Amino acid sequence: MVLVARGRIDSMSAAKLGQALSEHISGSVSHLVLDLAGVDYMSSAGLRELVNALKKVKRIGGDLRLSQPTRRVREVMEMAGLDTIFLIFDTSVDAVESY
């Protein structure tokens, strides 16, 4: 399953992202790809939702992989050390094929 995020993910919208991810994490859908190409900003609240979703999906034997983060989002993830926790791909196709 490929999910697409767009716009700003900040303290006002991070919960929506977390809810959307949680709704797709189930026993039947445990391999998710989150396409970040349309995300121009991500706050620590957004990063926290990504980590929470990763923990949930790992509990059921799955994974959350990220694709196409913008340069700015990738820099934020690197500063937070999350580039070592998530598998990040240049395209959604590459991320899907990695499963």
C-alpha positions as CSV (number, residue, x, y, z in Angstrom):
1,M,0.0,0.0,0.0
2,V,1.3,3.4,-1.0
3,L,0.1,6.4,0.9
4,V,0.8,10.0,-0.3
5,A,1.3,12.9,2.1
6,R,1.2,16.5,1.0
7,G,1.7,20.0,2.3
8,R,3.0,20.9,5.8
9,I,3.1,18.3,8.5
10,D,3.3,20.3,11.7
11,S,1.7,20.3,15.2
12,M,-1.7,21.1,13.7
13,S,-1.7,18.4,11.0
14,A,0.5,15.6,12.4
15,A,-2.3,13.9,14.2
16,K,-4.2,13.5,10.8
17,L,-1.1,11.8,9.4
18,G,-0.8,9.5,12.4
19,Q,-4.5,8.6,12.1
20,A,-4.3,7.9,8.4
21,L,-1.3,5.7,8.9
22,S,-3.0,3.9,11.8
23,E,-6.1,3.2,9.7
24,H,-4.0,1.4,7.2
25,I,-2.0,-0.7,9.6
26,S,-3.7,-4.0,10.1
27,G,-3.0,-7.7,9.8
28,S,-3.7,-7.6,6.1
29,V,-1.8,-4.4,5.3
30,S,1.6,-4.5,7.0
31,H,3.8,-3.3,4.2
32,L,3.4,0.4,3.8
33,V,5.1,3.1,1.7
34,L,4.7,6.7,2.5
35,D,5.4,9.0,-0.4
36,L,6.7,12.3,0.9
37,A,7.4,14.1,-2.4
38,G,4.6,16.6,-1.7
39,V,5.6,17.4,1.8
40,D,7.4,20.8,2.0
41,Y,7.8,20.9,5.8
42,M,7.8,18.4,8.7
43,S,8.0,19.3,12.3
44,S,9.0,17.1,15.2
45,A,5.3,16.3,15.7
46,G,5.2,14.8,12.2
47,L,8.4,12.8,12.9
48,R,6.9,11.5,16.1
49,E,3.8,10.2,14.1
50,L,6.1,8.4,11.6
51,V,8.0,6.7,14.5
52,N,4.7,5.7,16.2
53,A,3.4,4.2,12.9
54,L,6.7,2.4,12.4
55,K,6.4,0.9,15.9
56,K,2.8,-0.2,15.2
57,V,3.5,-1.8,11.9
58,K,6.7,-3.6,13.2
59,R,4.5,-5.2,16.0
60,I,2.6,-7.0,13.3
61,G,5.6,-8.0,11.4
62,G,5.5,-5.3,8.8
63,D,7.4,-2.2,7.9
64,L,6.9,1.5,6.9
65,R,9.2,2.7,4.1
66,L,9.5,6.2,3.0
67,S,9.9,7.5,-0.6
68,Q,10.8,10.7,-2.3
69,P,11.3,13.0,0.7
70,T,12.1,16.5,-0.3
71,R,15.6,17.8,0.5
72,R,14.2,19.8,3.4
73,V,12.3,16.8,4.9
74,R,15.3,14.5,4.4
75,E,17.6,17.0,6.2
76,V,15.2,17.2,9.2
77,M,15.1,13.4,9.3
78,E,18.9,13.2,9.2
79,M,19.2,15.7,12.0
80,A,16.9,13.7,14.1
81,G,18.7,10.5,13.2
82,L,15.7,8.9,11.7
83,D,17.5,8.2,8.4
84,T,19.1,5.3,10.2
85,I,15.7,3.9,11.4
86,F,13.6,4.2,8.2
87,L,14.4,2.8,4.8
88,I,14.2,5.7,2.4
89,F,13.9,5.4,-1.3
90,D,14.2,7.8,-4.3
91,T,10.9,6.5,-5.8
92,S,7.7,4.8,-4.5
93,V,8.3,2.1,-7.1
94,D,11.7,1.3,-5.6
95,A,10.2,1.3,-2.1
96,V,7.4,-1.1,-3.1
97,E,9.8,-3.4,-5.0
98,S,12.1,-3.5,-1.9
99,Y,9.5,-5.7,0.0
